[in-house]
Amino acid sequence: MYNRLGRYVLMAIFALSAFVSLYYQQYQLAAISGMLFFFILWSHFKHSSVLVASRHFKNSNYERAEKLLDEVDNPDRLAKSRRGFYEFMRANIALKRDDFEAAEHHFQIASRFPLGGKNDKAYVLIHLANLALRKKDGERALAYIEKAKELATSSRAIEIIKVIEKEAKGLAN
């Protein structure tokens, strides 16, 4: 829930608290402080700043969201639930910058991880189909659309799928 600096400060406070508690022979307080230290450390590796970045992303503050996502040293260590959102935000930020190669790369990774629901995963596949259309690859776009059809629940997603499918069939012919 905190950025990197905030987590480091909390870890330092809990470590100091544990040492002070040990010095005064307050072993239960030291144990609690140690557990809180290790919880923050675990959270640092498994959740990092993705939740804070998603708040900025949702408010269309893409620069701040990207800064927070840059704090993630190794995305492979993130929990599966966070990794999907990490890649989804990275892909959308790349789309905003017209970096279609990076966007496709991140959307492909995001499609392998759980997101909020089936409809969210359908939107990832819709983006991938759209990127395939940009490359004039109708077959690949149709493959993504077929998978997206299975997952789409909202009427908006279904309408977008119909439009992309029509364009993709025009390319495939």
Backbone as CSV, one residue per row, in Angstrom:
resi,resn,N_x,N_y,N_z,CA_x,CA_y,CA_z,C_x,C_y,C_z
1,MET,0.822,-1.186,0.000,0.000,0.000,0.000,0.868,1.252,0.000
2,TYR,2.128,1.092,0.354,3.034,2.224,0.389,4.001,2.154,-0.780
3,ASN,4.654,3.276,-1.027,5.704,3.227,-2.036,6.961,2.633,-1.398
4,ARG,8.008,2.515,-2.177,9.223,1.855,-1.708,9.802,2.535,-0.465
5,LEU,9.911,3.845,-0.505,10.482,4.571,0.628,9.648,4.365,1.889
6,GLY,8.339,4.407,1.754,7.451,4.204,2.902,7.629,2.822,3.514
7,ARG,7.790,1.810,2.659,8.008,0.454,3.179,9.354,0.351,3.871
8,TYR,10.392,0.982,3.323,11.705,0.943,3.970,11.669,1.622,5.337
9,VAL,10.965,2.735,5.425,10.847,3.443,6.707,10.112,2.565,7.721
10,LEU,9.022,1.941,7.294,8.278,1.055,8.205,9.138,-0.125,8.655
11,MET,9.898,-0.713,7.730,10.764,-1.829,8.112,11.814,-1.374,9.122
12,ALA,12.367,-0.189,8.926,13.368,0.328,9.868,12.744,0.564,11.245
13,ILE,11.550,1.108,11.266,10.869,1.356,12.549,10.603,0.039,13.271
14,PHE,10.112,-0.960,12.554,9.820,-2.243,13.198,11.091,-2.958,13.636
15,ALA,12.157,-2.863,12.861,13.424,-3.479,13.259,13.977,-2.796,14.497
16,LEU,13.948,-1.471,14.508,14.420,-0.725,15.678,13.574,-1.056,16.905
17,SER,12.281,-1.131,16.705,11.375,-1.475,17.798,11.681,-2.867,18.346
18,ALA,11.983,-3.806,17.476,12.318,-5.161,17.918,13.602,-5.164,18.736
19,PHE,14.613,-4.429,18.274,15.874,-4.386,19.012,15.722,-3.697,20.367
20,VAL,14.976,-2.625,20.409,14.742,-1.930,21.676,13.963,-2.834,22.633
21,SER,12.967,-3.542,22.093,12.187,-4.462,22.928,13.061,-5.587,23.464
22,LEU,13.965,-6.095,22.646,14.889,-7.128,23.120,15.818,-6.579,24.199
23,TYR,16.271,-5.352,24.023,17.159,-4.730,25.004,16.478,-4.626,26.367
24,TYR,15.199,-4.286,26.352,14.440,-4.170,27.607,13.758,-5.481,27.986
25,GLN,14.125,-6.567,27.347,13.639,-7.912,27.621,12.115,-8.027,27.502
26,GLN,11.572,-7.344,26.551,10.143,-7.437,26.234,10.014,-8.319,24.993
27,TYR,10.051,-9.620,25.226,10.161,-10.566,24.132,8.891,-10.642,23.273
28,GLN,7.731,-10.470,23.903,6.495,-10.505,23.107,6.429,-9.306,22.159
29,LEU,6.815,-8.135,22.646,6.827,-6.953,21.780,7.862,-7.102,20.675
30,ALA,8.993,-7.693,21.003,10.027,-7.920,19.998,9.520,-8.886,18.927
31,ALA,8.805,-9.919,19.357,8.269,-10.888,18.402,7.235,-10.226,17.490
32,ILE,6.369,-9.406,18.051,5.362,-8.709,17.245,6.035,-7.761,16.259
33,SER,7.031,-7.018,16.734,7.750,-6.099,15.844,8.463,-6.859,14.736
34,GLY,9.045,-7.998,15.086,9.718,-8.820,14.081,8.738,-9.363,13.053
35,MET,7.574,-9.797,13.508,6.565,-10.296,12.561,6.089,-9.180,11.640
36,LEU,5.897,-7.989,12.189,5.475,-6.867,11.354,6.562,-6.487,10.351
37,PHE,7.830,-6.559,10.774,8.937,-6.299,9.865,8.909,-7.286,8.692
38,PHE,8.749,-8.584,9.003,8.755,-9.590,7.954,7.499,-9.520,7.089
39,PHE,6.383,-9.077,7.656,5.182,-8.888,6.843,5.395,-7.771,5.823
40,ILE,5.994,-6.663,6.249,6.268,-5.560,5.330,7.293,-5.992,4.275
41,LEU,8.284,-6.766,4.688,9.278,-7.275,3.740,8.617,-8.194,2.702
42,TRP,7.752,-9.100,3.163,7.028,-9.982,2.256,6.159,-9.161,1.303
43,SER,5.468,-8.174,1.849,4.610,-7.303,1.046,5.429,-6.541,0.006
44,HIS,6.646,-6.178,0.361,7.524,-5.456,-0.562,7.788,-6.295,-1.810
45,PHE,8.001,-7.580,-1.627,8.304,-8.430,-2.774,7.061,-8.916,-3.508
46,LYS,5.982,-9.163,-2.797,4.799,-9.758,-3.418,3.788,-8.745,-3.954
47,HIS,3.736,-7.569,-3.372,2.733,-6.596,-3.800,3.340,-5.292,-4.287
48,SER,4.487,-4.958,-3.760,5.225,-3.761,-4.148,4.317,-2.529,-4.196
49,SER,4.481,-1.691,-5.191,3.727,-0.440,-5.293,2.590,-0.528,-6.302
50,VAL,2.180,-1.729,-6.646,1.184,-1.907,-7.697,-0.160,-1.315,-7.299
51,LEU,-0.566,-1.500,-6.047,-1.854,-0.977,-5.607,-1.888,0.546,-5.642
52,VAL,-0.825,1.180,-5.193,-0.755,2.647,-5.227,-0.718,3.133,-6.680
53,ALA,0.019,2.413,-7.514,0.095,2.780,-8.933,-1.273,2.650,-9.600
54,SER,-2.039,1.652,-9.202,-3.361,1.474,-9.818,-4.293,2.624,-9.472
55,ARG,-4.130,3.182,-8.290,-4.935,4.360,-7.934,-4.613,5.544,-8.842
56,HIS,-3.342,5.779,-9.078,-2.931,6.869,-9.969,-3.333,6.572,-11.413
57,PHE,-3.222,5.310,-11.810,-3.607,4.912,-13.160,-5.100,5.156,-13.380
58,LYS,-5.891,4.801,-12.383,-7.341,4.985,-12.480,-7.712,6.460,-12.596
59,ASN,-6.911,7.326,-11.989,-7.144,8.770,-12.053,-6.443,9.415,-13.251
60,SER,-5.970,8.617,-14.181,-5.303,9.066,-15.413,-4.013,9.838,-15.162
61,ASN,-3.373,9.583,-14.040,-2.070,10.173,-13.750,-1.014,9.128,-14.134
62,TYR,-0.786,9.003,-15.454,0.049,7.928,-15.962,1.523,8.105,-15.622
63,GLU,1.984,9.337,-15.509,3.390,9.564,-15.175,3.689,9.053,-13.769
64,ARG,2.825,9.395,-12.827,3.023,8.958,-11.434,2.861,7.431,-11.335
65,ALA,1.882,6.881,-12.063,1.687,5.430,-12.053,2.932,4.727,-12.591
66,GLU,3.504,5.265,-13.664,4.695,4.643,-14.229,5.883,4.731,-13.271
67,LYS,6.016,5.856,-12.577,7.090,5.976,-11.584,6.961,4.906,-10.504
68,LEU,5.723,4.693,-10.051,5.506,3.682,-9.020,5.723,2.274,-9.564
69,LEU,5.361,2.044,-10.813,5.600,0.731,-11.408,7.087,0.492,-11.626
70,ASP,7.848,1.572,-11.849,9.300,1.441,-12.009,9.971,0.985,-10.719
71,GLU,9.287,1.148,-9.576,9.851,0.707,-8.301,9.901,-0.812,-8.187
72,VAL,9.162,-1.502,-9.030,9.157,-2.964,-8.997,10.428,-3.453,-9.675
73,ASP,11.343,-3.984,-8.879,12.628,-4.425,-9.412,12.497,-5.680,-10.266
74,ASN,11.711,-6.635,-9.793,11.566,-7.902,-10.496,10.084,-8.282,-10.524
75,PRO,9.391,-8.011,-11.617,7.954,-8.316,-11.677,7.640,-9.803,-11.523
76,ASP,8.612,-10.662,-11.790,8.376,-12.100,-11.645,8.115,-12.500,-10.197
77,ARG,8.572,-11.694,-9.246,8.362,-12.006,-7.834,6.992,-11.566,-7.327
78,LEU,6.294,-10.758,-8.112,4.982,-10.295,-7.670,4.006,-11.457,-7.554
79,ALA,3.028,-11.284,-6.666,1.959,-12.277,-6.562,1.200,-12.303,-7.882
80,LYS,0.611,-13.439,-8.207,-0.102,-13.566,-9.481,-1.190,-12.521,-9.623
81,SER,-1.883,-12.235,-8.531,-2.968,-11.252,-8.596,-2.446,-9.851,-8.896
82,ARG,-1.252,-9.533,-8.464,-0.664,-8.216,-8.733,0.023,-8.165,-10.089
83,ARG,0.585,-9.275,-10.521,1.342,-9.285,-11.774,0.455,-8.954,-12.966
84,GLY,-0.769,-9.463,-12.978,-1.683,-9.173,-14.068,-1.973,-7.687,-14.182
85,PHE,-2.242,-7.044,-13.037,-2.514,-5.610,-13.049,-1.269,-4.814,-13.402
86,TYR,-0.112,-5.272,-12.943,1.152,-4.609,-13.282,1.333,-4.574,-14.796
87,GLU,1.188,-5.732,-15.432,1.383,-5.814,-16.878,0.292,-5.049,-17.628
88,PHE,-0.940,-5.101,-17.121,-2.045,-4.378,-17.749,-1.787,-2.875,-17.748
89,MET,-1.329,-2.350,-16.608,-1.038,-0.914,-16.530,0.148,-0.551,-17.418
90,ARG,1.187,-1.382,-17.409,2.352,-1.140,-18.279,1.925,-1.086,-19.752
91,ALA,1.056,-2.018,-20.146,0.604,-2.080,-21.534,-0.204,-0.846,-21.902
92,ASN,-1.094,-0.427,-21.034,-1.914,0.747,-21.335,-1.080,2.022,-21.378
93,ILE,-0.088,2.121,-20.522,0.797,3.284,-20.552,1.593,3.290,-21.863
94,ALA,2.039,2.104,-22.300,2.752,2.009,-23.583,1.824,2.387,-24.736
95,LEU,0.549,2.001,-24.659,-0.408,2.396,-25.697,-0.572,3.907,-25.755
96,LYS,-0.627,4.543,-24.589,-0.766,6.005,-24.552,0.414,6.683,-25.218
97,ARG,1.576,6.031,-25.188,2.788,6.596,-25.791,3.007,6.099,-27.214
98,ASP,2.054,5.381,-27.756,2.138,4.814,-29.103,3.312,3.856,-29.273
99,ASP,3.683,3.185,-28.210,4.717,2.150,-28.262,3.987,0.803,-28.355
100,PHE,3.594,0.447,-29.578,2.729,-0.705,-29.779,3.430,-2.036,-29.513
101,GLU,4.724,-2.104,-29.761,5.466,-3.342,-29.502,5.489,-3.648,-28.005
102,ALA,5.810,-2.645,-27.202,5.839,-2.843,-25.750,4.434,-3.143,-25.224
103,ALA,3.447,-2.468,-25.780,2.065,-2.703,-25.345,1.659,-4.141,-25.620
104,GLU,1.980,-4.627,-26.805,1.629,-6.015,-27.135,2.333,-6.991,-26.208
105,HIS,3.602,-6.735,-25.941,4.379,-7.595,-25.045,3.724,-7.658,-23.664
106,HIS,3.380,-6.501,-23.106,2.796,-6.468,-21.763,1.377,-7.044,-21.741
107,PHE,0.602,-6.814,-22.791,-0.747,-7.400,-22.846,-0.662,-8.928,-22.935
108,GLN,0.310,-9.449,-23.674,0.460,-10.897,-23.756,0.794,-11.493,-22.401
109,ILE,1.649,-10.826,-21.658,1.971,-11.312,-20.315,0.750,-11.182,-19.411
110,ALA,0.040,-10.071,-19.508,-1.143,-9.856,-18.663,-2.212,-10.904,-18.941
111,SER,-2.286,-11.398,-20.166,-3.317,-12.391,-20.501,-3.076,-13.727,-19.796
112,ARG,-1.878,-13.941,-19.297,-1.547,-15.200,-18.622,-1.848,-15.169,-17.127
113,PHE,-2.168,-14.000,-16.596,-2.382,-13.862,-15.163,-3.827,-13.464,-14.874
114,PRO,-4.292,-13.766,-13.676,-5.668,-13.373,-13.340,-5.796,-11.864,-13.215
115,LEU,-6.931,-11.371,-13.684,-7.249,-9.953,-13.546,-8.533,-9.856,-12.722
116,GLY,-9.174,-8.718,-12.745,-10.371,-8.520,-11.939,-11.481,-9.514,-12.218
117,GLY,-11.696,-9.853,-13.457,-12.755,-10.780,-13.815,-12.619,-11.206,-15.261
118,LYS,-13.595,-11.972,-15.716,-13.558,-12.452,-17.104,-13.600,-11.297,-18.093
119,ASN,-14.403,-10.279,-17.782,-14.544,-9.157,-18.695,-13.226,-8.391,-18.837
120,ASP,-12.481,-8.262,-17.737,-11.179,-7.583,-17.806,-10.214,-8.354,-18.706
121,LYS,-10.228,-9.676,-18.572,-9.371,-10.490,-19.432,-9.818,-10.384,-20.892
122,ALA,-11.134,-10.251,-21.100,-11.648,-10.066,-22.462,-11.106,-8.773,-23.058
123,TYR,-11.030,-7.720,-22.258,-10.487,-6.451,-22.758,-9.009,-6.571,-23.111
124,VAL,-8.267,-7.365,-22.347,-6.858,-7.595,-22.696,-6.773,-8.267,-24.061
125,LEU,-7.616,-9.265,-24.292,-7.615,-9.960,-25.581,-8.099,-9.046,-26.703
126,ILE,-9.043,-8.160,-26.398,-9.497,-7.181,-27.394,-8.352,-6.258,-27.792
127,HIS,-7.577,-5.812,-26.804,-6.414,-4.970,-27.108,-5.413,-5.733,-27.978
128,LEU,-5.190,-7.005,-27.650,-4.265,-7.810,-28.455,-4.773,-7.974,-29.886
129,ALA,-6.075,-8.165,-30.029,-6.657,-8.276,-31.375,-6.503,-6.969,-32.133
130,ASN,-6.717,-5.872,-31.450,-6.562,-4.559,-32.071,-5.122,-4.334,-32.521
131,LEU,-4.176,-4.737,-31.691,-2.765,-4.591,-32.057,-2.408,-5.498,-33.237
132,ALA,-3.041,-6.677,-33.299,-2.813,-7.566,-34.444,-3.374,-6.938,-35.719
133,LEU,-4.510,-6.251,-35.597,-5.071,-5.559,-36.762,-4.135,-4.458,-37.251
134,ARG,-3.474,-3.776,-36.327,-2.521,-2.733,-36.717,-1.402,-3.314,-37.578
135,LYS,-1.043,-4.566,-37.282,0.012,-5.236,-38.037,-0.536,-5.944,-39.277
136,LYS,-1.828,-5.778,-39.530,-2.501,-6.405,-40.678,-2.461,-7.933,-40.584
137,ASP,-2.545,-8.458,-39.371,-2.540,-9.898,-39.128,-3.949,-10.330,-38.736
138,GLY,-4.779,-10.578,-39.743,-6.183,-10.905,-39.521,-6.392,-12.226,-38.800
139,GLU,-5.551,-13.221,-39.097,-5.703,-14.531,-38.459,-5.472,-14.448,-36.958
140,ARG,-4.434,-13.756,-36.579,-4.132,-13.610,-35.156,-5.233,-12.820,-34.456
141,ALA,-5.724,-11.784,-35.111,-6.808,-10.986,-34.526,-8.048,-11.846,-34.317
142,LEU,-8.365,-12.694,-35.284,-9.523,-13.586,-35.145,-9.335,-14.581,-34.006
143,ALA,-8.116,-15.065,-33.831,-7.844,-16.001,-32.734,-8.069,-15.324,-31.381
144,TYR,-7.579,-14.086,-31.245,-7.796,-13.353,-29.998,-9.279,-13.068,-29.783
145,ILE,-9.979,-12.736,-30.855,-11.405,-12.418,-30.756,-12.211,-13.642,-30.318
146,GLU,-11.846,-14.808,-30.823,-12.558,-16.028,-30.421,-12.436,-16.265,-28.918
147,LYS,-11.240,-16.062,-28.395,-11.046,-16.219,-26.947,-11.793,-15.130,-26.175
148,ALA,-11.784,-13.911,-26.705,-12.457,-12.800,-26.031,-13.966,-13.000,-26.003
149,LYS,-14.507,-13.622,-27.049,-15.951,-13.877,-27.091,-16.396,-14.745,-25.919
150,GLU,-15.569,-15.710,-25.566,-15.890,-16.609,-24.461,-15.916,-15.881,-23.123
151,LEU,-15.135,-14.824,-23.004,-14.979,-14.146,-21.717,-15.802,-12.873,-21.576
152,ALA,-16.174,-12.266,-22.670,-16.853,-10.965,-22.631,-18.235,-11.090,-22.001
153,THR,-18.526,-10.177,-21.079,-19.835,-10.168,-20.428,-20.558,-8.841,-20.627
154,SER,-19.818,-7.769,-20.826,-20.473,-6.468,-20.976,-20.882,-6.243,-22.431
155,SER,-21.914,-5.471,-22.605,-22.402,-5.193,-23.960,-21.379,-4.388,-24.760
156,ARG,-20.648,-3.520,-24.077,-19.628,-2.721,-24.762,-18.529,-3.614,-25.330
157,ALA,-18.085,-4.571,-24.537,-17.041,-5.484,-25.001,-17.535,-6.312,-26.184
158,ILE,-18.788,-6.735,-26.126,-19.346,-7.538,-27.211,-19.438,-6.722,-28.497
159,GLU,-19.801,-5.450,-28.378,-19.864,-4.575,-29.557,-18.485,-4.362,-30.163
160,ILE,-17.488,-4.143,-29.311,-16.118,-3.950,-29.798,-15.642,-5.217,-30.502
161,ILE,-15.978,-6.358,-29.945,-15.583,-7.638,-30.543,-16.181,-7.779,-31.937
162,LYS,-17.442,-7.393,-32.093,-18.098,-7.492,-33.406,-17.396,-6.616,-34.440
163,VAL,-17.027,-5.403,-34.032,-16.353,-4.484,-34.957,-14.991,-5.037,-35.367
164,ILE,-14.221,-5.501,-34.387,-12.887,-6.030,-34.684,-12.987,-7.298,-35.521
165,GLU,-13.967,-8.128,-35.224,-14.138,-9.356,-35.980,-14.446,-9.066,-37.451
166,LYS,-15.277,-8.057,-37.683,-15.610,-7.667,-39.050,-14.364,-7.198,-39.804
167,GLU,-13.553,-6.365,-39.145,-12.324,-5.870,-39.767,-11.325,-7.000,-40.009
168,ALA,-11.225,-7.915,-39.039,-10.273,-9.015,-39.161,-10.663,-9.957,-40.292
169,LYS,-11.942,-10.209,-40.437,-12.402,-11.070,-41.536,-12.131,-10.417,-42.886
170,GLY,-12.225,-9.092,-42.934,-11.892,-8.364,-44.158,-10.416,-8.504,-44.507
171,LEU,-9.547,-8.555,-43.498,-8.112,-8.741,-43.742,-7.794,-10.172,-44.116
172,ALA,-8.487,-11.114,-43.490,-8.185,-12.533,-43.732,-8.574,-12.962,-45.133
173,ASN,-9.561,-12.291,-45.712,-10.017,-12.667,-47.066,-9.127,-12.154,-48.128
